[in-house]
C-alpha cells in the first residue's frame, strides 16, 4: 500500500511539472516508534529569470505544528548560486506563486521582500552541498504556535544563460523538507555572524565580527556553514569565554557550502560568552570589492546551527559589524583579541597563514585617524563654548562657592585653572587634551 501511495505522489508531481503548475507535494513514510516522516517538496514553480543575479521567492503556508528534521537540496550550482529557506510570520507575498525578492527588478514577477514580518533563516545551501539530517530528537519547529507561519524559499540565480534564447529553459530548484508532526524534545535554530565592509585591491583583508551573547538559554552548536564568494579563502568562527577562544568551525568557502560538524562536539554557548568570526579575503583585482548581493560583490557569513533543550531560542539571531576598514576585533577589548588563534586565517589542510597586507592595516589606521580628528574638532568646539560660559558672572560665583567647600587639586579632571587660556599658542596640547587624543611623538608612531 505504501509503495502505491509513493508512486501516486510521484506521478502527480511529474504531471504538475509537465503542466507548469506548482510543484509542491508531500509523501508520508512510517519510520518506526509510531512516528511518520513526511517529505514536503518546496521548489520554484518553473520560473524563467531573465536578469543575472535575480532573487526569486515562493511561500508555503504551515498550519499544523511541524518539525523539520532534514533537508534534501534539489538544485545545481550551475543554475542556483545559493538557496535559503526563511521562516516568516508573514511572507513577502501570500498571493503570488513566486515573486522577485531581490534588487534586479525583473519585469515578469511582482516585487516584494522575503518576509514582511518575523524573518529567520532556517536553512542555507550552495555549491552542490549534499543533504542534511539533524541529530535525533532535534527539529526546526514551524507552524502551530511556533511563530513561523510560513516557509519562504529564496533562490539566487547568478547566471540566467540557461533561461535565455536559444535555450529558453525553466527552473524548479528547491529543497525537499523531511518533517514530522511528532514533538521533538530539542528545538533547532540558526545564529548568523557576518560583516559589511570593503576589500582593497591587491590585498589580503580580514573581515571580522563579534558580539556578546546575553540570552537566558544554553545553545548547543552541532553544525556550522561558511559562505563567501570568489575572494573568500577561509572562514572561521569562535566562542570566547573569559578571554579563552574555542573554535566552532573553520572551512574553505570554495568547498561545498554545506553544514559541517563543529570542531569540538559537545561545546555550549552560554550567557556572558562572546561569538566571533573572521573571513580571510584575497583580492587580486584592480578594484575595491564591497559586501553586496550580487555575484560581483562579496559576502562574509558564518552560520551556527544549534539546538536548545525545550522551546526558547535565541531572541537575537544575527551578529553583524561594519567590517573593514571601520571595524575589527581589536576594537572590542572584552573579546581579548590578543588571544585569537593564530590559525584563524590558515586554510584547513594547509600550513600557510594568509597574513593581512599592510595596505589593510593602513586603511584601518586612516579610519581611526579620521575618527580621532572628528572627536578632536568636536571637543574643541565644546571646550570653546565652556570657556565662554566660564567668564560669566553666575559661573564665577558658583565656582567660588564650590572652591570653598571642595578645594581642588592641580590634577583634578575639571580643574579649570589647569587648562590653558585662550591666549596660549596651542591649547590642544594641554595634558588633558593629550590624554584623550594621544601624542604625535608616540614611540611606535601610532596613537592608540
C-alpha positions in Angstrom: 0.0 0.0 0.0 2.8 2.4 0.9 4.6 1.7 -2.4 1.3 2.5 -4.3 1.0 5.8 -2.4 4.5 6.8 -3.2 4.1 6.0 -6.9 0.9 8.1 -7.0 2.6 11.1 -5.3 5.5 10.8 -7.8 3.0 10.6 -10.7 1.1 13.7 -9.5 4.4 15.6 -9.2 5.5 14.6 -12.7 2.2 15.7 -14.2 2.5 19.1 -12.3 5.9 19.7 -13.8 4.6 18.9 -17.4 1.7 21.3 -16.9 3.7 24.0 -15.3 1.7 24.0 -12.1 3.0 24.5 -8.6 5.5 21.6 -7.8 4.8 21.4 -4.0 3.8 17.9 -2.9 4.1 15.6 0.1 4.7 12.0 0.8 4.4 10.2 4.1 6.6 7.2 5.3 6.4 5.4 8.6 9.9 5.4 10.3 9.1 3.3 13.4 8.0 4.1 17.0 4.7 5.3 15.7 6.4 8.3 14.0 5.5 9.2 10.4 8.0 11.1 8.3 6.6 13.4 5.7 8.5 14.8 2.7 7.5 18.3 1.5 8.9 19.3 -1.8 9.3 23.1 -1.8 10.5 24.2 -5.2 10.3 27.0 -7.7 7.3 26.8 -10.0 9.1 26.5 -13.3 10.4 30.1 -13.3 12.4 31.8 -16.1 14.6 34.6 -14.7 15.8 37.0 -17.3 18.4 39.1 -15.4 21.6 37.8 -13.9 21.8 37.9 -10.0 18.0 37.7 -9.8 16.5 36.5 -6.4 13.1 34.7 -6.7 11.0 33.6 -3.7 8.0 31.4 -3.2 6.0 30.7 0.0 4.4 27.7 1.7 1.8 28.1 4.4 2.5 25.9 7.5 -0.7 25.4 9.5 -0.2 22.4 11.8 2.7 22.2 14.3 5.5 20.5 12.3 9.2 19.7 13.0 11.7 19.8 10.1 14.4 17.1 10.7 16.2 17.1 7.3 16.8 18.9 4.1 17.4 17.4 0.7 18.5 20.0 -1.9 17.2 19.7 -5.4 19.5 22.1 -7.2 22.5 22.5 -9.4 25.2 25.1 -8.7 25.4 25.9 -12.4 21.9 27.2 -12.1 21.3 28.3 -8.5 24.2 30.3 -6.9 22.6 29.7 -3.4 19.3 28.8 -1.8 17.9 30.0 1.5 14.8 28.9 3.4 13.3 31.5 5.7 10.8 31.1 8.5 8.4 34.1 8.4 5.4 35.1 10.4 4.1 37.0 7.3 5.8 36.3 3.9 6.6 39.0 1.3 3.6 37.8 -0.7 0.7 35.5 0.1 -0.9 35.7 -3.3 1.9 35.3 -5.8 3.1 31.8 -6.7 6.6 33.3 -7.0 7.9 36.9 -6.6 11.0 38.9 -7.2 12.7 39.4 -3.8 16.0 40.9 -5.0 17.4 44.1 -6.3 17.4 43.3 -10.1 13.7 44.3 -10.7 12.6 41.6 -13.0 9.6 42.7 -15.0 7.8 39.3 -15.2 7.2 39.0 -11.5 5.8 41.2 -8.7 8.5 42.6 -6.3 8.3 42.1 -2.6 10.6 41.4 0.4 11.3 37.9 1.5 9.3 38.4 4.7 7.1 41.2 5.8 7.5 40.2 9.4 9.4 37.7 11.5 12.2 36.7 9.2 14.6 33.9 10.4 16.9 31.8 8.3 16.3 28.1 8.7 18.5 26.5 6.0 21.2 27.6 3.5 22.7 25.7 0.5 25.4 26.5 -2.1 28.0 24.8 -4.3 26.2 21.4 -4.6 26.2 20.7 -0.9 24.6 17.3 -0.1 21.6 16.5 2.1 21.5 17.5 5.8 19.9 15.4 8.5 19.6 16.8 12.0 20.6 14.8 15.1 18.0 12.5 16.7 15.4 14.4 18.7 16.2 17.8 17.1 13.9 19.7 14.7 13.1 23.2 13.4 9.6 23.9 14.8 7.3 25.6 12.3 3.5 26.1 12.1 1.2 26.0 15.1 2.3 28.4 17.9 5.9 28.5 16.7 5.7 32.0 15.3 6.7 30.6 11.9 3.5 30.5 9.9 5.2 30.4 6.5 8.3 29.0 4.9 9.8 31.0 2.1 12.2 29.5 -0.5 14.7 32.0 -1.9 16.9 31.1 -4.9 19.7 33.3 -6.2 20.3 33.0 -9.9 23.9 34.1 -10.6 23.6 33.3 -14.3 20.5 33.2 -16.5 22.0 31.9 -19.7 20.0 28.7 -19.4 16.8 30.7 -19.5 17.5 33.0 -22.5 17.3 32.1 -26.2 18.1 29.8 -27.7 17.9 27.5 -24.6 14.7 29.1 -23.1 14.8 26.8 -20.1 12.7 26.8 -16.9 13.8 26.1 -13.3 12.3 24.3 -10.4 15.2 24.4 -8.0 14.3 23.9 -4.3 14.5 21.7 -1.3 12.7 18.6 -0.1 11.9 19.0 3.6 11.9 15.9 5.8 9.3 16.6 8.5 7.3 15.0 11.3 4.4 16.1 13.5 5.8 14.3 16.5 7.1 16.8 19.0 10.9 16.8 19.1 12.5 17.4 22.6 15.2 19.7 21.2 14.4 22.7 19.1 16.8 23.8 16.4 17.9 27.3 15.4 20.3 29.3 13.3 22.7 32.0 14.5 24.4 34.0 11.8 27.6 36.1 12.0 28.6 38.4 9.2 30.2 41.7 8.2 29.8 44.6 5.8 33.0 46.3 4.6 35.4 46.6 1.7 38.4 44.7 0.4 41.1 46.9 -1.1 42.6 45.9 -4.5 45.7 43.7 -4.3 45.3 42.9 -0.7 44.6 40.2 1.9 42.0 41.5 4.2 40.5 40.2 7.4 36.7 40.8 7.7 35.9 40.4 11.4 32.7 40.4 13.5 31.9 39.7 17.2 29.0 40.1 19.6 28.2 39.4 23.2 25.8 36.6 23.8 23.4 37.6 26.6 20.5 35.2 26.2 19.0 33.3 29.1 19.5 30.0 27.3 22.2 27.4 26.6 23.0 26.9 22.9 24.4 23.6 21.8 26.1 24.1 18.4 26.2 21.0 16.3 26.9 22.2 12.8 28.4 25.2 11.0 28.4 26.6 7.5 30.6 29.2 5.8 29.7 31.4 2.9 31.8 33.8 0.7 32.1 34.4 -3.0 35.3 34.1 -5.1 37.6 36.1 -2.8 37.0 34.1 0.3 39.8 31.7 1.3 38.9 30.7 4.8 36.1 31.5 7.2 36.4 30.7 10.9 34.1 31.0 13.9 34.7 31.0 17.7 33.2 31.0 21.1 35.1 33.3 23.5 34.6 32.6 27.2 36.5 34.7 29.8 39.1 35.5 27.2 39.6 31.9 26.0 38.9 31.3 22.4 37.5 27.9 21.2 36.9 27.1 17.6 33.4 26.3 16.5 34.4 25.6 12.9 36.8 26.7 10.1 36.5 26.0 6.4 37.5 26.9 2.9 34.3 28.5 1.5 35.2 27.4 -2.0 34.3 23.8 -1.0 30.7 22.7 -1.0 28.9 25.1 1.3 27.1 22.5 3.4 26.7 22.3 7.2 29.7 20.5 8.7 30.1 19.0 12.2 31.6 21.5 14.6 35.3 21.2 15.6 34.5 20.5 19.3 31.3 18.4 19.7 29.5 19.0 23.0 30.6 22.6 23.4 28.0 25.1 24.6 27.3 28.9 24.3 26.0 30.5 27.4 25.1 33.9 28.7 28.2 36.0 29.1 30.1 34.3 26.2 31.1 36.1 23.0 30.8 34.9 19.5 33.3 35.9 16.8 34.1 35.1 13.2 36.6 36.1 10.5 36.6 35.8 6.7 40.0 36.0 5.2 39.7 37.6 1.7 42.3 37.8 -1.0 41.6 40.4 -3.7 44.0 40.2 -6.7 41.8 42.5 -8.7 42.5 46.2 -9.6 39.3 47.4 -7.9 37.9 47.5 -4.4 35.3 44.8 -3.7 32.4 45.5 -1.3 30.0 43.4 0.5 26.8 43.1 -1.5 24.0 41.0 -3.0 25.4 40.3 -6.5 28.0 37.7 -7.5 30.4 40.5 -8.3 30.2 41.6 -4.7 31.4 39.6 -1.7 29.7 38.1 1.3 31.2 37.1 4.7 28.9 34.7 6.6 29.4 32.1 9.4 26.3 30.1 10.2 25.9 28.2 13.5 23.2 25.6 13.6 22.3 24.8 17.2 19.7 23.2 19.4 18.2 24.1 22.8 16.6 21.8 25.3 13.0 23.0 25.4 11.2 25.8 23.4 13.1 29.0 23.8 15.5 30.0 21.0 17.9 33.0 20.9 15.8 36.2 20.5 18.7 37.8 18.6 19.8 35.5 15.8 22.4 37.7 14.0 25.7 39.4 14.7 26.9 41.9 12.1 29.6 44.6 12.1 30.7 47.3 9.7 33.8 45.3 8.7 37.0 46.7 7.3 38.3 49.4 7.4 35.9 50.6 10.1 35.7 47.6 12.4 38.0 44.8 13.6 38.4 42.6 16.6 40.9 45.0 18.3 38.1 47.5 18.9 36.4 45.1 21.3 38.6 44.8 24.4 36.3 42.3 26.2 36.9 39.9 23.3 40.6 39.7 24.2 41.7 39.7 20.6 45.3 39.1 21.7 44.2 35.5 22.4 42.7 34.9 19.0 44.1 31.6 17.5 46.9 32.1 15.0 45.3 29.6 12.6 42.2 31.7 12.2 43.5 32.5 8.7 45.0 29.1 7.9 43.1 27.2 5.3 42.3 23.8 6.7 44.6 21.1 5.3 47.4 23.5 4.8 50.0 25.2 6.9 50.0 28.5 5.1 49.0 31.6 7.1 47.2 34.2 5.0 48.5 37.4 6.6 46.6 40.6 6.2 48.6 43.0 4.0 50.0 46.3 5.2 47.5 48.1 2.9 44.7 46.7 5.1 46.3 48.0 8.3 47.0 51.3 6.6 43.3 51.7 5.8 42.4 50.9 9.4 44.9 53.5 10.6 43.4 56.1 8.3 39.9 55.3 9.5 40.9 55.6 13.2 42.7 58.9 12.4 39.6 60.3 10.7 37.5 59.4 13.7 40.1 60.9 16.1 40.2 64.2 14.2 36.5 64.4 14.2 36.5 63.9 18.0 39.2 66.5 18.3 37.2 69.0 16.4 34.0 68.3 18.4 35.9 68.6 21.7 37.5 71.9 20.7 34.0 73.3 20.0 32.7 72.1 23.4 35.9 73.5 25.1 35.4 76.9 23.4 31.8 77.1 24.5 32.8 76.1 28.0 35.4 78.9 28.2 32.8 81.4 27.1 30.5 80.2 29.8 33.3 80.3 32.4 33.6 84.1 32.1 30.0 84.7 33.0 29.2 86.1 36.5 26.9 83.1 37.5 29.8 80.7 36.8 32.3 82.8 38.8 30.0 83.0 41.8 29.3 79.2 41.7 32.9 78.3 41.2 34.0 80.4 44.3 31.4 78.6 46.5 32.5 75.2 45.2 36.1 76.1 45.8 35.4 76.9 49.4 33.6 73.6 50.1 35.7 71.4 47.8 39.3 72.5 47.4 40.8 71.4 44.0 44.0 69.6 43.4 46.1 70.5 40.4 45.4 67.2 38.7 41.6 67.3 39.0 40.0 66.4 35.7 37.8 69.5 35.7 40.4 71.8 37.2 39.7 74.8 35.0 42.8 76.6 36.2 44.9 73.7 34.9 43.5 74.2 31.4 45.4 76.7 29.2 43.9 80.0 28.4 42.6 81.3 25.1 46.0 83.2 24.8 48.0 80.0 24.7 49.6 79.3 21.3 48.5 75.7 21.1 45.7 74.9 23.6 45.2 71.4 22.1 48.5 70.3 23.6 47.2 70.6 27.2 47.8 67.4 29.3 44.1 66.8 29.5 43.7 67.1 25.7 46.7 64.8 25.1 45.2 62.2 27.4 42.2 62.0 25.1 43.8 62.1 21.8 47.3 60.9 22.2 50.5 62.5 21.1 52.2 62.7 17.7 55.5 61.7 19.2 54.5 58.2 20.4 57.3 55.7 20.2 55.7 53.4 17.7 54.3 56.2 15.5 50.7 55.3 16.5 48.3 56.9 18.9 46.0 54.1 20.0 
